[in-house]
Amino acid sequence: MHEFGERRMVWACAERNIVSAEKGEAAMAIRIYLDEVLKSRNMTSKELCRWVGITEANLSILRSGKAKGVRFGTLNKICYHLQCEVGEILRFDGQLGEEEDEKER
């Protein structure tokens, strides 16, 4: 991928997480890049939902970064149908999420 495209993907994802933090939601240290992978594979979220067997609402929650977790079986199906690695969809930003940070205090 071109450097500019990669930076744009990171900015789009960071922007989603900033919006979540402004709404008072805990920021997560795991960033979601599912929209970018879908786009690069020329696949719609509706198509992926059909292949994976999940609802559009649940995929939307995952895509927005609001999901608290995802089943390995679901993640396996997503990666299989998108022909990608888990690390292309989920990335750790190197920081402890606010929610986990508060629990340690």
Secondary structure, 3 states (H helix, E strand, C coil): CCHHHHHHHHHHHHHHHHHHHHCCCCCCCEEECHHHHHHHCCCCHHHHHHHHCCCHHHHHHHHHCCCCCCCHHHHHHHHHHHCCCHHHHEEECCCCCHHHHHHHC
